[in-house]
Amino acid sequence: MNRVLRYQTPEGLEPVTLWIEGLPDPGTRKALKRRVEAVGLIAPSPGQAGPVREAVLDFGPGVRLYYAPVAEGLLLLLCGTDPRALPMERDTASRFLEEYLSRTALAA
């Protein structure tokens, strides 16, 4: 299993954590946290190209988890459920990854 990392904004916020913690049902939050931490065992949805991957988790309307393989493991970028927001979520996840890669390159 890959090491699982959560993307942090330059301000130290974790979008995946904030999204999960914002869910109203504690049982769903707990189950989703477990599933997200096991992302190393999840296969990406078929037909994906590019560095950002998407896994559909079977929760309610279907939670999409955006992540990217990086040198340190798998970087969790963003979660979403609204199919209408797919292009925006993918763009945001890509921006998060670019920002992470440029920040880690500067630290090296």
Secondary structure, 3 states (H helix, E strand, C coil): CCCEEECCCCCCCCHHHHHHHCCCCHHHHHHHHHHHHCHHHCCCCCCCCCCCEEEEECCCCCEEEEEEEECCEEEEEEEECCHHHHHHHHHHHHHHHHHHHHHHHHHC
